[in-house]
Amino acid sequence: MGFRTVRRDEPGFYVSDGIMVGNRAFLEIAAECPENVRRMVQQAHNQGWIRVSATFTEEEYTWLMLQE
């Protein structure tokens, strides 16, 4: 069984129930995170050094693409 990683700008990253659209994956920073660390993570994300992605099995991804 193989895996496929999907990034934000690729087909299959977003999920929809027909009314609302949401991300399949996201970067969450806990409220307890120190502010200086939060700023560093946000800067790294904004610079593209940290990316948001989702991983599917090849079978899941194939079915997902067939449904769209």
Z-matrix of the N, CA and C atoms (Angstrom, degrees):
N
C 1 1.458
C 2 1.521 1 108.34
N 3 1.302 2 115.84 1 133.50
C 4 1.455 3 120.90 2 178.83
C 5 1.520 4 111.54 3 -104.26
N 6 1.311 5 114.96 4 168.41
C 7 1.455 6 121.38 5 178.49
C 8 1.514 7 110.30 6 -123.61
N 9 1.310 8 115.69 7 156.12
C 10 1.456 9 121.28 8 177.76
C 11 1.522 10 107.97 9 -134.43
N 12 1.326 11 115.91 10 131.76
C 13 1.460 12 121.64 11 176.68
C 14 1.510 13 108.54 12 -100.31
N 15 1.324 14 115.83 13 131.24
C 16 1.464 15 121.99 14 -178.92
C 17 1.523 16 107.79 15 -116.93
N 18 1.317 17 115.80 16 129.05
C 19 1.457 18 121.01 17 179.28
C 20 1.524 19 110.91 18 -101.29
N 21 1.288 20 115.78 19 168.48
C 22 1.470 21 122.73 20 -172.91
C 23 1.524 22 113.82 21 -52.82
N 24 1.321 23 118.60 22 -34.79
C 25 1.467 24 120.94 23 -176.10
C 26 1.530 25 112.94 24 -92.67
N 27 1.340 26 117.56 25 11.83
C 28 1.460 27 121.43 26 -177.82
C 29 1.528 28 111.66 27 -110.85
N 30 1.347 29 116.76 28 153.85
C 31 1.463 30 119.90 29 176.87
C 32 1.531 31 110.88 30 -58.97
N 33 1.310 32 116.02 31 140.07
C 34 1.455 33 121.26 32 177.24
C 35 1.514 34 114.30 33 97.75
N 36 1.347 35 117.50 34 -8.28
C 37 1.464 36 119.14 35 -178.46
C 38 1.526 37 111.47 36 -73.24
N 39 1.307 38 116.72 37 -34.00
C 40 1.462 39 120.60 38 -177.85
C 41 1.521 40 110.49 39 -95.56
N 42 1.310 41 116.02 40 147.74
C 43 1.454 42 122.67 41 178.92
C 44 1.531 43 107.95 42 -118.81
N 45 1.331 44 116.25 43 144.18
C 46 1.456 45 120.43 44 -178.70
C 47 1.522 46 110.13 45 -137.84
N 48 1.324 47 115.26 46 143.34
C 49 1.460 48 120.30 47 174.17
C 50 1.521 49 110.60 48 -102.44
N 51 1.311 50 117.03 49 12.32
C 52 1.458 51 122.10 50 -178.77
C 53 1.516 52 112.25 51 97.45
N 54 1.327 53 116.93 52 -18.82
C 55 1.466 54 121.86 53 179.14
C 56 1.526 55 110.47 54 -119.07
N 57 1.320 56 115.68 55 -49.21
C 58 1.461 57 121.16 56 -178.19
C 59 1.526 58 110.66 57 -112.82
N 60 1.337 59 115.82 58 152.63
C 61 1.454 60 122.37 59 177.12
C 62 1.525 61 108.02 60 -120.76
N 63 1.326 62 116.21 61 136.91
C 64 1.461 63 120.60 62 178.99
C 65 1.510 64 110.98 63 -140.62
N 66 1.319 65 115.73 64 166.43
C 67 1.463 66 122.11 65 177.36
C 68 1.520 67 110.16 66 -78.69
N 69 1.315 68 117.65 67 144.71
C 70 1.463 69 121.52 68 173.74
C 71 1.520 70 110.92 69 -77.90
N 72 1.306 71 117.42 70 -22.44
C 73 1.460 72 122.18 71 179.73
C 74 1.526 73 108.19 72 -147.55
N 75 1.320 74 115.76 73 157.02
C 76 1.450 75 119.81 74 178.45
C 77 1.522 76 109.26 75 -158.27
N 78 1.293 77 115.22 76 164.81
C 79 1.451 78 122.60 77 177.14
C 80 1.526 79 107.08 78 -98.67
N 81 1.311 80 117.42 79 118.11
C 82 1.468 81 121.34 80 -179.37
C 83 1.518 82 109.31 81 -111.17
N 84 1.321 83 116.23 82 127.90
C 85 1.460 84 121.99 83 175.67
C 86 1.522 85 106.65 84 -107.98
N 87 1.318 86 116.34 85 120.61
C 88 1.467 87 121.36 86 -177.15
C 89 1.528 88 111.23 87 -63.31
N 90 1.325 89 115.92 88 149.27
C 91 1.464 90 121.82 89 179.19
C 92 1.528 91 111.24 90 -59.37
N 93 1.336 92 117.37 91 -29.38
C 94 1.456 93 121.94 92 -178.16
C 95 1.538 94 113.15 93 -78.28
N 96 1.302 95 117.15 94 -6.93
C 97 1.464 96 121.34 95 -177.71
C 98 1.533 97 109.42 96 -63.52
N 99 1.328 98 117.56 97 131.20
C 100 1.469 99 119.54 98 177.42
C 101 1.526 100 111.19 99 -57.89
N 102 1.312 101 116.73 100 143.09
C 103 1.460 102 122.38 101 -174.73
C 104 1.529 103 112.34 102 -58.29
N 105 1.329 104 117.72 103 -38.58
C 106 1.469 105 118.89 104 -179.19
C 107 1.530 106 111.18 105 -66.96
N 108 1.315 107 117.41 106 -35.99
C 109 1.464 108 121.15 107 177.52
C 110 1.526 109 109.72 108 -70.14
N 111 1.322 110 116.71 109 -42.22
C 112 1.472 111 121.97 110 177.72
C 113 1.532 112 110.27 111 -56.37
N 114 1.322 113 116.35 112 -46.63
C 115 1.471 114 120.29 113 179.98
C 116 1.529 115 111.37 114 -63.08
N 117 1.335 116 116.96 115 -40.49
C 118 1.470 117 119.89 116 179.32
C 119 1.527 118 111.17 117 -64.98
N 120 1.333 119 117.14 118 -42.38
C 121 1.462 120 120.46 119 179.01
C 122 1.526 121 110.21 120 -65.21
N 123 1.330 122 117.02 121 -43.91
C 124 1.460 123 120.33 122 179.05
C 125 1.527 124 111.34 123 -62.35
N 126 1.327 125 117.09 124 -40.93
C 127 1.460 126 120.18 125 177.96
C 128 1.523 127 110.76 126 -64.28
N 129 1.323 128 117.00 127 -43.77
C 130 1.469 129 120.91 128 179.44
C 131 1.526 130 110.37 129 -62.37
N 132 1.318 131 117.57 130 -39.72
C 133 1.468 132 121.61 131 177.64
C 134 1.530 133 110.02 132 -65.81
N 135 1.322 134 116.56 133 -46.13
C 136 1.468 135 120.47 134 -179.88
C 137 1.526 136 112.04 135 -62.26
N 138 1.327 137 117.64 136 -32.42
C 139 1.464 138 122.39 137 179.18
C 140 1.532 139 112.18 138 -80.09
N 141 1.342 140 116.96 139 -10.90
C 142 1.462 141 120.42 140 -179.59
C 143 1.515 142 113.78 141 88.78
N 144 1.337 143 117.10 142 9.23
C 145 1.466 144 121.03 143 179.41
C 146 1.517 145 111.39 144 -79.72
N 147 1.323 146 117.26 145 -25.29
C 148 1.470 147 123.22 146 173.70
C 149 1.524 148 105.79 147 -118.56
N 150 1.322 149 117.06 148 127.39
C 151 1.465 150 121.47 149 -178.34
C 152 1.523 151 110.44 150 -119.03
N 153 1.295 152 115.15 151 151.13
C 154 1.456 153 121.55 152 174.78
C 155 1.519 154 107.47 153 -95.28
N 156 1.325 155 117.30 154 129.96
C 157 1.457 156 121.29 155 178.99
C 158 1.519 157 109.20 156 -147.92
N 159 1.321 158 115.67 157 163.11
C 160 1.467 159 122.61 158 177.54
C 161 1.525 160 107.56 159 -127.64
N 162 1.320 161 116.48 160 146.35
C 163 1.462 162 121.09 161 179.95
C 164 1.522 163 110.05 162 -114.69
N 165 1.317 164 116.18 163 133.18
C 166 1.458 165 123.82 164 178.67
C 167 1.523 166 108.55 165 -124.89
N 168 1.324 167 116.15 166 157.54
C 169 1.456 168 118.21 167 166.25
C 170 1.531 169 106.30 168 -73.96
N 171 1.323 170 116.98 169 158.24
C 172 1.463 171 119.87 170 178.65
C 173 1.533 172 110.52 171 -58.44
N 174 1.327 173 116.73 172 -37.59
C 175 1.470 174 120.75 173 179.89
C 176 1.529 175 111.07 174 -64.41
N 177 1.337 176 117.34 175 -46.45
C 178 1.467 177 120.67 176 177.58
C 179 1.518 178 110.87 177 -59.06
N 180 1.338 179 115.79 178 -44.91
C 181 1.462 180 120.43 179 -177.80
C 182 1.529 181 111.00 180 -64.38
N 183 1.317 182 117.57 181 -41.56
C 184 1.464 183 121.45 182 178.69
C 185 1.519 184 110.43 183 -60.77
N 186 1.322 185 117.84 184 -47.34
C 187 1.457 186 121.11 185 178.97
C 188 1.532 187 110.85 186 -63.91
N 189 1.305 188 117.18 187 -38.61
C 190 1.449 189 121.30 188 178.11
C 191 1.528 190 111.04 189 -60.57
N 192 1.322 191 116.95 190 -46.85
C 193 1.451 192 120.96 191 -179.00
C 194 1.539 193 111.25 192 -67.52
N 195 1.316 194 118.16 193 -32.74
C 196 1.459 195 121.02 194 178.04
C 197 1.530 196 111.76 195 -69.18
N 198 1.317 197 117.37 196 -28.73
C 199 1.463 198 121.69 197 -178.92
C 200 1.520 199 112.26 198 -79.99
N 201 1.319 200 117.54 199 -22.76
C 202 1.473 201 119.83 200 -176.91
C 203 1.507 202 112.73 201 -83.53
